[in-house]
Amino acid sequence: MKTQIRHVVWDWNGTLLDDVTASVEAINAVRRVRNMPAITELQHRNLFGFPVRDYYVRLGFDLARENWDMLAAEFHNLYEESSRTTPLRQGIREVLHEMQVRGIMMSVLSASNRAILDRMVAERGIRHYFRELHGLSDLFASSKLDLGRKLMEQSHIPAAQTLLVGDTVHDYEVAAELGWSCILMAGGHQAEHRLLACGCSIIQESPALLSLLV
């Protein structure tokens, strides 16, 4: 179903950036030094969610004994190394270019640390497509809702003409709270069967977006 969209808000990890493998490699490195068994990408997709602290609990980390701040920093140090050459998802560059040609405003809304987000977007040569990049000030990946409110205020685009494209249930929850439309991409950080419970449109790759926008 086509809709009038003037502002597309993109999630970063798992939506624009194809970083599931890099994330699982980093979490397994954290687990390895604690003699914990490795997890698979399938397990990751079935367990991952926000706040990320709860995901660690589901993975078996004892946060009553572990220092969460240090654990988050440890993961991010390893993730920065494992994600150094991580590509964008298939077709993303072409979709960003086409949306720019159509005059659609675009922004990034991420639970990633803002400094890390800025660097990773710039390194992949796509910063010029986005009016705003919004990331968190810490490493804890808690929630994007407050950032979303700030982004909506700055964009001056009505909620009814804003679309969030993400890969998690949390993306849908943020969009629903803000009155935005939402399309979720399978193949990111959460299993497709979990996304189906949201009841919104699900696509396999970003080029399918273009036929849904006018």
C-alpha positions in Angstrom: 0.0 0.0 0.0 1.5 3.3 -1.1 1.5 6.3 1.2 2.7 9.9 1.1 6.0 9.9 2.9 8.3 13.0 3.2 10.7 11.7 5.8 12.3 8.3 6.1 14.0 7.5 9.4 16.5 4.6 9.1 17.7 2.4 11.9 21.5 1.7 11.5 22.5 -1.7 12.9 21.0 -4.5 10.9 19.0 -2.2 8.7 21.4 -0.1 6.8 24.5 -1.9 8.1 24.7 -5.7 7.6 26.4 -6.3 10.9 24.7 -9.4 12.5 27.8 -11.5 11.8 30.1 -8.9 13.3 27.9 -8.5 16.4 27.8 -12.3 17.0 31.6 -12.5 16.6 32.0 -9.8 19.2 29.6 -11.3 21.7 31.2 -14.7 21.3 34.6 -13.2 22.0 33.1 -11.8 25.2 31.7 -15.2 26.0 34.9 -17.1 25.2 37.0 -15.4 27.9 34.3 -16.4 30.4 34.3 -20.0 29.2 30.7 -19.6 28.0 29.6 -21.5 24.8 29.4 -19.6 21.5 26.0 -18.7 20.2 24.8 -18.8 16.6 23.3 -16.1 14.5 20.0 -17.9 14.7 20.2 -17.9 18.5 21.1 -14.2 18.4 18.1 -13.3 16.3 15.8 -15.3 18.6 17.1 -13.6 21.8 18.2 -10.1 20.8 16.1 -7.1 21.9 16.1 -3.8 23.8 17.2 -2.8 26.2 20.3 -4.7 25.3 21.1 -5.2 29.0 18.2 -7.7 29.1 19.6 -9.5 26.0 22.8 -10.2 28.0 20.7 -11.6 30.8 18.9 -13.9 28.3 22.4 -15.0 27.1 23.3 -16.1 30.6 25.5 -13.2 31.8 25.2 -12.7 35.5 24.8 -8.9 35.8 24.6 -9.2 39.6 28.3 -10.1 39.5 29.4 -8.5 36.2 29.9 -4.8 35.9 27.5 -3.8 33.1 29.5 -0.7 32.2 32.7 -2.7 31.7 30.9 -5.5 29.9 29.3 -3.0 27.4 32.6 -1.4 26.8 34.3 -4.7 26.3 31.7 -5.7 23.7 32.0 -2.4 21.8 35.8 -2.6 21.7 35.5 -6.1 20.1 32.7 -5.0 17.9 34.6 -2.1 16.5 37.3 -4.5 15.4 35.0 -7.1 14.0 32.8 -4.6 12.1 35.6 -2.6 10.5 34.9 -4.0 7.1 31.2 -4.7 7.6 29.2 -3.7 4.4 25.9 -2.0 4.0 23.0 -4.3 3.3 22.3 -5.3 -0.3 20.8 -2.5 -2.4 21.1 0.2 0.3 23.2 2.7 -1.7 20.9 2.6 -4.7 17.8 3.0 -2.5 19.4 6.0 -0.7 20.2 7.6 -4.0 16.7 7.1 -5.4 15.1 8.5 -2.3 17.3 11.6 -2.5 16.4 12.0 -6.2 12.7 11.9 -5.1 13.3 14.6 -2.6 12.6 12.5 0.5 14.3 13.7 3.6 16.3 11.0 5.4 17.7 10.6 8.9 19.3 7.9 11.0 17.9 6.9 14.5 20.1 4.5 16.3 20.7 3.0 19.7 24.4 3.1 18.9 26.8 5.5 20.5 26.6 8.8 18.6 30.4 9.1 18.0 30.6 5.5 16.8 27.6 6.1 14.5 29.1 9.2 13.0 32.3 7.5 12.2 30.7 4.3 10.7 28.3 6.3 8.5 31.1 8.6 7.3 33.5 5.6 6.6 30.9 4.1 4.3 30.5 7.3 2.3 26.8 7.8 2.8 26.7 10.7 5.3 25.5 13.2 2.6 22.2 11.4 2.3 21.0 12.1 5.8 19.9 15.4 7.3 20.3 14.1 10.9 22.1 11.3 12.7 20.8 10.6 16.2 22.6 8.2 18.5 22.9 7.6 22.2 25.5 9.3 24.4 26.5 6.0 26.1 27.2 2.4 25.1 24.2 0.8 26.7 21.7 0.7 23.8 18.7 1.2 26.0 15.9 2.9 24.0 15.6 5.2 21.0 12.2 6.7 22.0 13.5 10.0 23.4 15.9 10.4 20.4 12.9 9.8 18.1 10.9 12.6 19.8 13.8 15.0 19.4 14.2 14.0 15.7 10.5 14.5 15.1 10.7 18.0 16.6 13.7 19.0 14.5 12.3 17.6 11.2 9.1 19.7 11.2 7.5 16.8 9.2 4.1 15.6 10.4 4.2 12.1 12.1 1.7 10.9 9.4 4.3 11.6 6.7 7.2 10.0 8.5 8.3 6.3 8.0 10.7 4.4 10.2 12.6 1.5 8.6 14.1 -0.9 11.1 14.8 -4.5 11.9 13.5 -5.0 15.4 10.3 -5.0 17.4 11.7 -1.9 19.3 11.8 0.0 16.0 8.1 -0.8 15.6 7.3 0.3 19.2 9.1 3.6 18.7 7.3 4.3 15.5 3.9 3.4 17.1 4.5 5.7 20.0 5.5 8.6 17.8 2.6 8.0 15.3 5.0 7.1 12.4 4.5 4.4 9.8 6.9 1.5 10.1 8.3 -1.1 7.7 10.6 -3.8 9.1 13.4 -5.5 7.2 13.9 -9.3 7.8 17.4 -10.6 8.0 18.6 -8.1 10.6 19.0 -8.6 14.4 15.7 -10.3 15.1 14.1 -13.4 13.6 11.3 -12.7 11.0 8.7 -14.6 13.1 9.2 -12.1 15.9 8.7 -9.2 13.5 5.5 -10.7 12.2 3.9 -10.2 15.6 4.0 -6.4 15.0 1.5 -6.6 12.2 3.3 -4.0 10.0 4.8 -4.5 6.5 7.9 -6.7 6.3 10.4 -6.6 3.4 13.4 -8.8 2.7 15.6 -6.1 1.3 15.5 -2.3 1.0 14.7 -2.0 -2.8 11.2 -3.2 -2.0 10.7 0.1 -0.2 10.6 2.1 -3.4 7.4 0.5 -4.6 5.7 1.4 -1.3 6.5 5.1 -1.4 5.0 7.9 -3.6 
